[in-house]
Amino acid sequence: MLIGTANEGRYVLDYPITQWAFACVVAGAVIGLLLNIPMVTQDQGYLPAYVAAAGLTRADPATVSRPLAVAVHHGTALVAALLYGAVVAGLSVVLPTAVSLNGVPLIPHIVGIAGISAFIYYFFARIAMPRFGGSVRDDADEIIRQWALTAFIFGTALALFIPVLVTWL
């Protein structure tokens, strides 16, 4: 991974927004697939995805189908990656962009990763689980801890993958 300055290369705002969005969608799809590994190896597995799907369908998590839970899991990864892309593009206007990782401005990238990771954890822990946990509320503490790990893995993977992926733009 190359570290450079914006004067030596391109930074996010130099990419057409469609290319930047495409890179974020690809990253979200790949990372969503990779997140299957920690989710199936944890004790509570896909329960966060079932809770999120329950919120969308207004059903109890125990009645949500596995295909819907998996679709919500992967859809969430796509939306979170696009939200990260929007945050980075917006922050690139107001924060310093002189230092970059393969064309991704470092400070907006770090702030975007931290912000999106914190947001997806907070949204699940404070909104989705309390409102839509239904029959799995008794395991809420364990499910939220496992979601924290998944959110951290998502952020770390996105932080590493995006600067590599944009080199292929």
Rosetta constraint file for C-alpha pairs under 8 A:
AtomPair CA 1 CA 101 HARMONIC 6.71 0.50
AtomPair CA 1 CA 102 HARMONIC 6.46 0.50
AtomPair CA 1 CA 163 HARMONIC 7.40 0.50
AtomPair CA 1 CA 164 HARMONIC 6.94 0.50
AtomPair CA 2 CA 101 HARMONIC 5.76 0.50
AtomPair CA 2 CA 102 HARMONIC 5.38 0.50
AtomPair CA 3 CA 99 HARMONIC 7.06 0.50
AtomPair CA 3 CA 100 HARMONIC 5.78 0.50
AtomPair CA 3 CA 101 HARMONIC 4.84 0.50
AtomPair CA 3 CA 102 HARMONIC 6.43 0.50
AtomPair CA 4 CA 8 HARMONIC 6.48 0.50
AtomPair CA 4 CA 9 HARMONIC 7.47 0.50
AtomPair CA 4 CA 99 HARMONIC 5.69 0.50
AtomPair CA 4 CA 100 HARMONIC 5.41 0.50
AtomPair CA 4 CA 101 HARMONIC 6.58 0.50
AtomPair CA 4 CA 102 HARMONIC 7.34 0.50
AtomPair CA 4 CA 103 HARMONIC 7.91 0.50
AtomPair CA 5 CA 9 HARMONIC 6.78 0.50
AtomPair CA 5 CA 97 HARMONIC 7.82 0.50
AtomPair CA 5 CA 98 HARMONIC 4.92 0.50
AtomPair CA 5 CA 99 HARMONIC 4.40 0.50
AtomPair CA 5 CA 100 HARMONIC 5.56 0.50
AtomPair CA 6 CA 10 HARMONIC 5.88 0.50
AtomPair CA 6 CA 11 HARMONIC 5.88 0.50
AtomPair CA 6 CA 97 HARMONIC 6.52 0.50
AtomPair CA 6 CA 98 HARMONIC 4.91 0.50
AtomPair CA 6 CA 99 HARMONIC 6.16 0.50
AtomPair CA 6 CA 100 HARMONIC 6.30 0.50
AtomPair CA 6 CA 103 HARMONIC 7.03 0.50
AtomPair CA 6 CA 105 HARMONIC 7.61 0.50
AtomPair CA 7 CA 98 HARMONIC 7.27 0.50
AtomPair CA 9 CA 102 HARMONIC 7.96 0.50
AtomPair CA 9 CA 103 HARMONIC 6.26 0.50
AtomPair CA 10 CA 14 HARMONIC 5.85 0.50
AtomPair CA 10 CA 15 HARMONIC 7.60 0.50
AtomPair CA 10 CA 103 HARMONIC 4.93 0.50
AtomPair CA 10 CA 104 HARMONIC 7.91 0.50
AtomPair CA 11 CA 15 HARMONIC 7.16 0.50
AtomPair CA 11 CA 97 HARMONIC 7.52 0.50
AtomPair CA 11 CA 100 HARMONIC 6.93 0.50
AtomPair CA 11 CA 102 HARMONIC 7.95 0.50
AtomPair CA 11 CA 103 HARMONIC 4.16 0.50
AtomPair CA 11 CA 104 HARMONIC 5.22 0.50
AtomPair CA 11 CA 105 HARMONIC 5.93 0.50
AtomPair CA 12 CA 20 HARMONIC 7.13 0.50
AtomPair CA 12 CA 88 HARMONIC 7.99 0.50
AtomPair CA 12 CA 89 HARMONIC 6.64 0.50
AtomPair CA 12 CA 92 HARMONIC 7.51 0.50
AtomPair CA 12 CA 103 HARMONIC 6.29 0.50
AtomPair CA 12 CA 104 HARMONIC 5.42 0.50
AtomPair CA 12 CA 105 HARMONIC 6.71 0.50
AtomPair CA 13 CA 17 HARMONIC 7.55 0.50
AtomPair CA 13 CA 89 HARMONIC 6.50 0.50
AtomPair CA 13 CA 92 HARMONIC 7.18 0.50
AtomPair CA 15 CA 19 HARMONIC 6.30 0.50
AtomPair CA 15 CA 20 HARMONIC 6.23 0.50
AtomPair CA 16 CA 20 HARMONIC 6.47 0.50
AtomPair CA 17 CA 21 HARMONIC 5.98 0.50
AtomPair CA 18 CA 22 HARMONIC 5.98 0.50
AtomPair CA 19 CA 23 HARMONIC 6.14 0.50
AtomPair CA 19 CA 169 HARMONIC 7.00 0.50
AtomPair CA 20 CA 24 HARMONIC 6.30 0.50
AtomPair CA 20 CA 85 HARMONIC 7.11 0.50
AtomPair CA 20 CA 166 HARMONIC 7.89 0.50
AtomPair CA 21 CA 25 HARMONIC 6.14 0.50
AtomPair CA 21 CA 82 HARMONIC 6.46 0.50
AtomPair CA 21 CA 85 HARMONIC 6.57 0.50
AtomPair CA 22 CA 26 HARMONIC 6.12 0.50
AtomPair CA 23 CA 27 HARMONIC 6.07 0.50
AtomPair CA 23 CA 162 HARMONIC 7.30 0.50
AtomPair CA 23 CA 165 HARMONIC 6.66 0.50
AtomPair CA 23 CA 166 HARMONIC 6.56 0.50
AtomPair CA 23 CA 169 HARMONIC 7.76 0.50
AtomPair CA 24 CA 28 HARMONIC 6.01 0.50
AtomPair CA 24 CA 78 HARMONIC 7.71 0.50
AtomPair CA 24 CA 81 HARMONIC 5.33 0.50
AtomPair CA 24 CA 82 HARMONIC 5.50 0.50
AtomPair CA 24 CA 84 HARMONIC 7.77 0.50
AtomPair CA 24 CA 85 HARMONIC 6.06 0.50
AtomPair CA 24 CA 162 HARMONIC 7.31 0.50
AtomPair CA 25 CA 29 HARMONIC 6.11 0.50
AtomPair CA 25 CA 78 HARMONIC 5.65 0.50
AtomPair CA 25 CA 81 HARMONIC 6.38 0.50
AtomPair CA 25 CA 82 HARMONIC 6.26 0.50
AtomPair CA 26 CA 30 HARMONIC 6.14 0.50
AtomPair CA 27 CA 31 HARMONIC 5.93 0.50
AtomPair CA 27 CA 78 HARMONIC 7.86 0.50
AtomPair CA 27 CA 81 HARMONIC 6.86 0.50
AtomPair CA 27 CA 158 HARMONIC 6.79 0.50
AtomPair CA 27 CA 161 HARMONIC 6.79 0.50
AtomPair CA 27 CA 162 HARMONIC 6.56 0.50
AtomPair CA 27 CA 165 HARMONIC 7.57 0.50
AtomPair CA 28 CA 32 HARMONIC 5.78 0.50
AtomPair CA 28 CA 74 HARMONIC 7.99 0.50
AtomPair CA 28 CA 77 HARMONIC 5.02 0.50
AtomPair CA 28 CA 78 HARMONIC 4.39 0.50
AtomPair CA 28 CA 79 HARMONIC 7.55 0.50
AtomPair CA 28 CA 80 HARMONIC 7.24 0.50
AtomPair CA 28 CA 81 HARMONIC 5.00 0.50
AtomPair CA 28 CA 82 HARMONIC 7.61 0.50
AtomPair CA 28 CA 158 HARMONIC 7.72 0.50
AtomPair CA 29 CA 33 HARMONIC 6.32 0.50
AtomPair CA 29 CA 74 HARMONIC 6.84 0.50
AtomPair CA 29 CA 77 HARMONIC 6.68 0.50
AtomPair CA 29 CA 78 HARMONIC 5.88 0.50
AtomPair CA 30 CA 34 HARMONIC 6.29 0.50
AtomPair CA 31 CA 35 HARMONIC 5.99 0.50
AtomPair CA 31 CA 77 HARMONIC 7.13 0.50
AtomPair CA 31 CA 154 HARMONIC 6.74 0.50
AtomPair CA 31 CA 157 HARMONIC 6.69 0.50
AtomPair CA 31 CA 158 HARMONIC 7.16 0.50
AtomPair CA 32 CA 36 HARMONIC 6.86 0.50
AtomPair CA 32 CA 73 HARMONIC 7.19 0.50
AtomPair CA 32 CA 74 HARMONIC 5.16 0.50
AtomPair CA 32 CA 77 HARMONIC 5.21 0.50
AtomPair CA 32 CA 78 HARMONIC 7.40 0.50
AtomPair CA 32 CA 154 HARMONIC 7.96 0.50
AtomPair CA 33 CA 37 HARMONIC 7.96 0.50
AtomPair CA 33 CA 74 HARMONIC 7.19 0.50
AtomPair CA 35 CA 39 HARMONIC 6.22 0.50
AtomPair CA 35 CA 150 HARMONIC 7.18 0.50
AtomPair CA 35 CA 153 HARMONIC 7.65 0.50
AtomPair CA 35 CA 154 HARMONIC 7.18 0.50
AtomPair CA 36 CA 40 HARMONIC 6.01 0.50
AtomPair CA 37 CA 41 HARMONIC 6.24 0.50
AtomPair CA 38 CA 42 HARMONIC 6.11 0.50
AtomPair CA 38 CA 45 HARMONIC 7.93 0.50
AtomPair CA 38 CA 150 HARMONIC 7.04 0.50
AtomPair CA 39 CA 44 HARMONIC 7.84 0.50
AtomPair CA 39 CA 45 HARMONIC 4.75 0.50
AtomPair CA 39 CA 46 HARMONIC 5.70 0.50
AtomPair CA 39 CA 150 HARMONIC 7.26 0.50
AtomPair CA 40 CA 45 HARMONIC 4.66 0.50
AtomPair CA 40 CA 46 HARMONIC 6.57 0.50
AtomPair CA 41 CA 45 HARMONIC 6.43 0.50
AtomPair CA 42 CA 146 HARMONIC 7.13 0.50
AtomPair CA 44 CA 142 HARMONIC 7.57 0.50
AtomPair CA 44 CA 143 HARMONIC 6.21 0.50
AtomPair CA 44 CA 146 HARMONIC 7.50 0.50
AtomPair CA 46 CA 50 HARMONIC 6.41 0.50
AtomPair CA 46 CA 69 HARMONIC 7.44 0.50
AtomPair CA 46 CA 70 HARMONIC 7.84 0.50
AtomPair CA 47 CA 51 HARMONIC 6.14 0.50
AtomPair CA 47 CA 61 HARMONIC 7.76 0.50
AtomPair CA 47 CA 143 HARMONIC 6.96 0.50
AtomPair CA 48 CA 52 HARMONIC 6.17 0.50
AtomPair CA 48 CA 124 HARMONIC 7.92 0.50
AtomPair CA 48 CA 129 HARMONIC 7.90 0.50
AtomPair CA 48 CA 143 HARMONIC 6.61 0.50
AtomPair CA 48 CA 144 HARMONIC 7.85 0.50
AtomPair CA 48 CA 147 HARMONIC 6.66 0.50
AtomPair CA 49 CA 53 HARMONIC 6.05 0.50
AtomPair CA 49 CA 69 HARMONIC 5.00 0.50
AtomPair CA 49 CA 70 HARMONIC 6.73 0.50
AtomPair CA 49 CA 72 HARMONIC 6.27 0.50
AtomPair CA 49 CA 73 HARMONIC 5.31 0.50
AtomPair CA 50 CA 54 HARMONIC 5.99 0.50
AtomPair CA 50 CA 61 HARMONIC 5.14 0.50
AtomPair CA 50 CA 62 HARMONIC 7.59 0.50
AtomPair CA 50 CA 64 HARMONIC 6.21 0.50
AtomPair CA 50 CA 65 HARMONIC 7.99 0.50
AtomPair CA 50 CA 66 HARMONIC 7.69 0.50
AtomPair CA 50 CA 68 HARMONIC 7.94 0.50
AtomPair CA 50 CA 69 HARMONIC 4.91 0.50
AtomPair CA 51 CA 55 HARMONIC 6.36 0.50
AtomPair CA 51 CA 60 HARMONIC 7.81 0.50
AtomPair CA 51 CA 61 HARMONIC 5.18 0.50
AtomPair CA 51 CA 128 HARMONIC 6.91 0.50
AtomPair CA 51 CA 129 HARMONIC 6.49 0.50
AtomPair CA 51 CA 132 HARMONIC 5.96 0.50
AtomPair CA 51 CA 133 HARMONIC 5.59 0.50
AtomPair CA 52 CA 56 HARMONIC 6.59 0.50
AtomPair CA 52 CA 69 HARMONIC 7.57 0.50
AtomPair CA 52 CA 72 HARMONIC 7.01 0.50
AtomPair CA 52 CA 124 HARMONIC 7.78 0.50
AtomPair CA 52 CA 128 HARMONIC 6.26 0.50
AtomPair CA 52 CA 129 HARMONIC 7.81 0.50
AtomPair CA 52 CA 132 HARMONIC 7.37 0.50
AtomPair CA 53 CA 57 HARMONIC 6.18 0.50
AtomPair CA 53 CA 61 HARMONIC 7.30 0.50
AtomPair CA 53 CA 64 HARMONIC 6.83 0.50
AtomPair CA 53 CA 68 HARMONIC 6.65 0.50
AtomPair CA 53 CA 69 HARMONIC 5.57 0.50
AtomPair CA 53 CA 72 HARMONIC 6.00 0.50
AtomPair CA 54 CA 58 HARMONIC 5.36 0.50
AtomPair CA 54 CA 59 HARMONIC 4.86 0.50
AtomPair CA 54 CA 60 HARMONIC 5.65 0.50
AtomPair CA 54 CA 61 HARMONIC 5.10 0.50
AtomPair CA 54 CA 64 HARMONIC 6.37 0.50
AtomPair CA 54 CA 132 HARMONIC 6.09 0.50
AtomPair CA 54 CA 133 HARMONIC 7.80 0.50
AtomPair CA 55 CA 59 HARMONIC 7.03 0.50
AtomPair CA 55 CA 128 HARMONIC 6.68 0.50
AtomPair CA 55 CA 131 HARMONIC 7.66 0.50
AtomPair CA 55 CA 132 HARMONIC 5.30 0.50
AtomPair CA 58 CA 132 HARMONIC 7.58 0.50
AtomPair CA 59 CA 63 HARMONIC 6.63 0.50
AtomPair CA 59 CA 64 HARMONIC 6.92 0.50
AtomPair CA 59 CA 132 HARMONIC 7.99 0.50
AtomPair CA 60 CA 64 HARMONIC 6.82 0.50
AtomPair CA 60 CA 132 HARMONIC 7.17 0.50
AtomPair CA 60 CA 133 HARMONIC 7.31 0.50
AtomPair CA 60 CA 134 HARMONIC 5.35 0.50
AtomPair CA 60 CA 135 HARMONIC 6.60 0.50
AtomPair CA 61 CA 132 HARMONIC 7.53 0.50
AtomPair CA 61 CA 133 HARMONIC 6.64 0.50
AtomPair CA 61 CA 134 HARMONIC 6.37 0.50
AtomPair CA 61 CA 135 HARMONIC 6.79 0.50
AtomPair CA 61 CA 136 HARMONIC 7.17 0.50
AtomPair CA 62 CA 135 HARMONIC 6.72 0.50
AtomPair CA 62 CA 136 HARMONIC 7.76 0.50
AtomPair CA 64 CA 68 HARMONIC 6.84 0.50
AtomPair CA 64 CA 69 HARMONIC 6.86 0.50
AtomPair CA 65 CA 69 HARMONIC 6.36 0.50
AtomPair CA 66 CA 70 HARMONIC 6.11 0.50
AtomPair CA 67 CA 71 HARMONIC 6.06 0.50
AtomPair CA 68 CA 72 HARMONIC 6.10 0.50
AtomPair CA 69 CA 73 HARMONIC 6.15 0.50
AtomPair CA 70 CA 74 HARMONIC 6.26 0.50
AtomPair CA 71 CA 75 HARMONIC 5.88 0.50
AtomPair CA 72 CA 76 HARMONIC 5.88 0.50
AtomPair CA 73 CA 77 HARMONIC 6.51 0.50
AtomPair CA 74 CA 78 HARMONIC 6.43 0.50
AtomPair CA 75 CA 79 HARMONIC 6.17 0.50
AtomPair CA 76 CA 80 HARMONIC 5.92 0.50
AtomPair CA 77 CA 81 HARMONIC 6.10 0.50
AtomPair CA 78 CA 82 HARMONIC 6.22 0.50
AtomPair CA 79 CA 83 HARMONIC 6.03 0.50
AtomPair CA 80 CA 84 HARMONIC 6.10 0.50
AtomPair CA 80 CA 116 HARMONIC 6.87 0.50
AtomPair CA 80 CA 120 HARMONIC 7.54 0.50
AtomPair CA 81 CA 85 HARMONIC 6.24 0.50
AtomPair CA 81 CA 158 HARMONIC 7.68 0.50
AtomPair CA 82 CA 86 HARMONIC 6.26 0.50
AtomPair CA 83 CA 87 HARMONIC 6.17 0.50
AtomPair CA 83 CA 116 HARMONIC 7.36 0.50
AtomPair CA 84 CA 88 HARMONIC 6.12 0.50
AtomPair CA 84 CA 112 HARMONIC 5.65 0.50
AtomPair CA 84 CA 113 HARMONIC 6.70 0.50
AtomPair CA 84 CA 116 HARMONIC 6.01 0.50
AtomPair CA 85 CA 89 HARMONIC 6.08 0.50
AtomPair CA 85 CA 112 HARMONIC 7.90 0.50
AtomPair CA 86 CA 90 HARMONIC 6.04 0.50
AtomPair CA 87 CA 91 HARMONIC 5.93 0.50
AtomPair CA 87 CA 108 HARMONIC 7.76 0.50
AtomPair CA 87 CA 112 HARMONIC 5.75 0.50
AtomPair CA 88 CA 92 HARMONIC 5.89 0.50
AtomPair CA 88 CA 108 HARMONIC 5.14 0.50
AtomPair CA 88 CA 109 HARMONIC 5.87 0.50
AtomPair CA 88 CA 111 HARMONIC 7.90 0.50
AtomPair CA 88 CA 112 HARMONIC 5.58 0.50
AtomPair CA 89 CA 93 HARMONIC 7.02 0.50
AtomPair CA 89 CA 108 HARMONIC 7.91 0.50
AtomPair CA 90 CA 94 HARMONIC 7.31 0.50
AtomPair CA 91 CA 95 HARMONIC 5.58 0.50
AtomPair CA 91 CA 108 HARMONIC 5.43 0.50
AtomPair CA 92 CA 96 HARMONIC 7.00 0.50
AtomPair CA 92 CA 97 HARMONIC 6.29 0.50
AtomPair CA 92 CA 105 HARMONIC 7.02 0.50
AtomPair CA 92 CA 108 HARMONIC 5.87 0.50
AtomPair CA 95 CA 107 HARMONIC 7.03 0.50
AtomPair CA 95 CA 108 HARMONIC 6.56 0.50
AtomPair CA 96 CA 105 HARMONIC 7.82 0.50
AtomPair CA 96 CA 107 HARMONIC 6.76 0.50
AtomPair CA 96 CA 108 HARMONIC 7.79 0.50
AtomPair CA 97 CA 105 HARMONIC 4.84 0.50
AtomPair CA 97 CA 106 HARMONIC 6.78 0.50
AtomPair CA 97 CA 107 HARMONIC 6.85 0.50
AtomPair CA 97 CA 108 HARMONIC 7.46 0.50
AtomPair CA 98 CA 105 HARMONIC 7.00 0.50
AtomPair CA 99 CA 105 HARMONIC 5.93 0.50
AtomPair CA 99 CA 106 HARMONIC 5.71 0.50
AtomPair CA 99 CA 107 HARMONIC 7.72 0.50
AtomPair CA 100 CA 104 HARMONIC 5.05 0.50
AtomPair CA 100 CA 105 HARMONIC 4.14 0.50
AtomPair CA 100 CA 106 HARMONIC 4.75 0.50
AtomPair CA 101 CA 105 HARMONIC 6.38 0.50
AtomPair CA 101 CA 106 HARMONIC 6.08 0.50
AtomPair CA 101 CA 163 HARMONIC 5.81 0.50
AtomPair CA 102 CA 163 HARMONIC 5.46 0.50
AtomPair CA 102 CA 164 HARMONIC 7.05 0.50
AtomPair CA 102 CA 166 HARMONIC 7.08 0.50
AtomPair CA 102 CA 167 HARMONIC 6.32 0.50
AtomPair CA 103 CA 163 HARMONIC 7.20 0.50
AtomPair CA 103 CA 166 HARMONIC 7.35 0.50
AtomPair CA 103 CA 167 HARMONIC 7.74 0.50
AtomPair CA 104 CA 109 HARMONIC 6.72 0.50
AtomPair CA 104 CA 163 HARMONIC 6.12 0.50
AtomPair CA 104 CA 166 HARMONIC 7.77 0.50
AtomPair CA 105 CA 109 HARMONIC 5.98 0.50
AtomPair CA 106 CA 110 HARMONIC 6.13 0.50
AtomPair CA 107 CA 111 HARMONIC 6.11 0.50
AtomPair CA 108 CA 112 HARMONIC 5.72 0.50
AtomPair CA 109 CA 113 HARMONIC 6.07 0.50
AtomPair CA 109 CA 159 HARMONIC 7.40 0.50
AtomPair CA 110 CA 114 HARMONIC 6.13 0.50
AtomPair CA 110 CA 159 HARMONIC 7.51 0.50
AtomPair CA 111 CA 115 HARMONIC 5.86 0.50
AtomPair CA 112 CA 116 HARMONIC 5.95 0.50
AtomPair CA 113 CA 117 HARMONIC 5.98 0.50
AtomPair CA 113 CA 155 HARMONIC 5.64 0.50
AtomPair CA 113 CA 156 HARMONIC 7.83 0.50
AtomPair CA 113 CA 158 HARMONIC 7.33 0.50
AtomPair CA 113 CA 159 HARMONIC 6.34 0.50
AtomPair CA 114 CA 118 HARMONIC 6.05 0.50
AtomPair CA 114 CA 155 HARMONIC 7.11 0.50
AtomPair CA 115 CA 119 HARMONIC 5.98 0.50
AtomPair CA 116 CA 120 HARMONIC 6.12 0.50
AtomPair CA 116 CA 155 HARMONIC 7.45 0.50
AtomPair CA 117 CA 121 HARMONIC 6.28 0.50
AtomPair CA 117 CA 151 HARMONIC 5.56 0.50
AtomPair CA 117 CA 152 HARMONIC 6.37 0.50
AtomPair CA 117 CA 154 HARMONIC 7.23 0.50
AtomPair CA 117 CA 155 HARMONIC 5.36 0.50
AtomPair CA 118 CA 122 HARMONIC 5.92 0.50
AtomPair CA 118 CA 151 HARMONIC 7.66 0.50
AtomPair CA 119 CA 123 HARMONIC 5.79 0.50
AtomPair CA 120 CA 124 HARMONIC 6.21 0.50
AtomPair CA 120 CA 151 HARMONIC 6.62 0.50
AtomPair CA 121 CA 125 HARMONIC 6.00 0.50
AtomPair CA 121 CA 147 HARMONIC 6.75 0.50
AtomPair CA 121 CA 148 HARMONIC 5.79 0.50
AtomPair CA 121 CA 151 HARMONIC 5.93 0.50
AtomPair CA 122 CA 126 HARMONIC 5.61 0.50
AtomPair CA 122 CA 127 HARMONIC 7.56 0.50
AtomPair CA 123 CA 127 HARMONIC 5.28 0.50
AtomPair CA 123 CA 128 HARMONIC 6.41 0.50
AtomPair CA 124 CA 128 HARMONIC 4.64 0.50
AtomPair CA 124 CA 129 HARMONIC 5.77 0.50
AtomPair CA 124 CA 144 HARMONIC 7.69 0.50
AtomPair CA 124 CA 147 HARMONIC 7.86 0.50
AtomPair CA 125 CA 129 HARMONIC 5.61 0.50
AtomPair CA 125 CA 130 HARMONIC 7.26 0.50
AtomPair CA 125 CA 144 HARMONIC 5.85 0.50
AtomPair CA 126 CA 130 HARMONIC 6.35 0.50
AtomPair CA 127 CA 131 HARMONIC 6.03 0.50
AtomPair CA 128 CA 132 HARMONIC 5.56 0.50
AtomPair CA 128 CA 133 HARMONIC 7.13 0.50
AtomPair CA 129 CA 133 HARMONIC 4.69 0.50
AtomPair CA 129 CA 137 HARMONIC 7.43 0.50
AtomPair CA 129 CA 140 HARMONIC 7.05 0.50
AtomPair CA 129 CA 144 HARMONIC 7.88 0.50
AtomPair CA 130 CA 137 HARMONIC 7.48 0.50
AtomPair CA 133 CA 137 HARMONIC 5.00 0.50
AtomPair CA 133 CA 140 HARMONIC 7.50 0.50
AtomPair CA 136 CA 140 HARMONIC 6.65 0.50
AtomPair CA 139 CA 143 HARMONIC 6.12 0.50
AtomPair CA 140 CA 144 HARMONIC 5.91 0.50
AtomPair CA 141 CA 145 HARMONIC 6.21 0.50
AtomPair CA 142 CA 146 HARMONIC 6.23 0.50
AtomPair CA 143 CA 147 HARMONIC 6.10 0.50
AtomPair CA 144 CA 148 HARMONIC 6.12 0.50
AtomPair CA 145 CA 149 HARMONIC 6.52 0.50
AtomPair CA 146 CA 150 HARMONIC 6.28 0.50
AtomPair CA 147 CA 151 HARMONIC 6.01 0.50
AtomPair CA 148 CA 152 HARMONIC 6.15 0.50
AtomPair CA 149 CA 153 HARMONIC 6.17 0.50
AtomPair CA 150 CA 154 HARMONIC 6.07 0.50
AtomPair CA 151 CA 155 HARMONIC 6.20 0.50
AtomPair CA 152 CA 156 HARMONIC 6.10 0.50
AtomPair CA 153 CA 157 HARMONIC 5.97 0.50
AtomPair CA 154 CA 158 HARMONIC 6.05 0.50
AtomPair CA 155 CA 159 HARMONIC 5.98 0.50
AtomPair CA 156 CA 160 HARMONIC 6.30 0.50
AtomPair CA 157 CA 161 HARMONIC 5.83 0.50
AtomPair CA 158 CA 162 HARMONIC 5.77 0.50
AtomPair CA 159 CA 163 HARMONIC 7.35 0.50
AtomPair CA 160 CA 164 HARMONIC 7.02 0.50
AtomPair CA 161 CA 165 HARMONIC 5.96 0.50
AtomPair CA 162 CA 166 HARMONIC 6.11 0.50
AtomPair CA 163 CA 167 HARMONIC 6.90 0.50
AtomPair CA 164 CA 168 HARMONIC 7.59 0.50
AtomPair CA 165 CA 169 HARMONIC 7.31 0.50
